[in-house]
Amino acid sequence: MNIVGSVAIYFVCWWMTLLAVLPIGVRTQGEEGEVVPGTVASAPVLPRIGRKILLTTILAFIPWSIGFAILEYDILSFSDFPYVP
């Protein structure tokens, strides 16, 4: 796998992980009881985006490294699957 392919696959893994990590631990303004004028009650109070981006970067490395090992070291290939016409 070349570097461009590796980065592209890591980006897909990172993005999917980010979408899974974003709602973790979020408290809305409605839940806190302090809605700031001009915002909706479902707006997050403290989203902690930096912490979530760091967690996403670490967690996305796991599926990427598994996929990289499978593709780079030929652990599993299409010839391993039986062909049924």
C-alpha positions in Angstrom: 0.0 0.0 0.0 1.4 3.4 -0.9 1.5 6.4 1.3 -1.5 8.1 -0.4 -3.7 5.1 0.1 -2.6 4.7 3.7 -3.5 8.3 4.5 -6.8 8.0 2.6 -7.8 4.9 4.6 -6.7 6.5 7.8 -8.8 9.5 7.1 -11.9 7.4 6.5 -11.2 5.5 9.8 -10.6 8.8 11.6 -13.8 10.4 10.3 -16.0 7.4 11.2 -14.4 7.2 14.7 -15.0 11.0 15.2 -18.7 10.5 14.4 -18.8 7.8 17.0 -16.9 9.8 19.7 -18.6 13.2 19.3 -21.7 12.4 21.4 -19.8 10.9 24.3 -20.2 12.9 27.5 -22.0 15.9 25.9 -24.4 17.8 28.2 -26.8 20.1 26.5 -27.8 23.6 27.7 -31.3 22.3 28.2 -30.0 19.6 30.6 -28.0 22.1 32.5 -30.9 24.5 32.8 -29.0 27.5 31.5 -29.9 28.3 27.9 -27.9 31.2 26.4 -30.2 33.6 24.5 -29.9 33.2 20.8 -29.0 29.5 21.0 -31.1 26.3 21.0 -31.5 24.2 24.1 -29.8 21.3 22.4 -26.5 23.2 22.0 -23.6 21.6 24.0 -22.4 23.3 27.1 -18.8 22.1 27.1 -18.1 20.0 23.9 -14.3 19.4 24.7 -13.5 19.2 21.0 -9.7 19.1 21.5 -10.0 16.1 23.8 -12.3 14.3 21.4 -10.0 14.9 18.4 -7.1 13.5 20.4 -9.2 10.4 21.4 -10.4 10.0 17.8 -6.8 10.1 16.5 -5.7 7.4 19.0 -8.8 5.2 18.4 -8.7 5.5 14.6 -5.2 4.1 14.6 -6.5 0.7 15.8 -8.7 -0.3 12.8 -6.2 1.4 10.4 -3.3 -0.6 11.7 -5.3 -3.9 11.5 -6.3 -3.1 7.9 -2.7 -2.0 7.1 -1.3 -5.3 8.5 -3.8 -7.4 6.5 -3.1 -5.6 3.2 0.7 -5.1 3.6 1.6 -8.6 4.9 -1.0 -10.6 2.9 -2.6 -12.0 6.0 -5.9 -12.3 4.1 -6.5 -12.2 0.4 -9.3 -12.7 -2.0 -8.0 -16.1 -2.9 -8.7 -17.3 0.7 -12.4 -17.1 0.0 -14.1 -19.9 -1.9 -15.4 -18.9 -5.3 -19.0 -19.9 -6.1 -20.0 -19.1 -9.7 
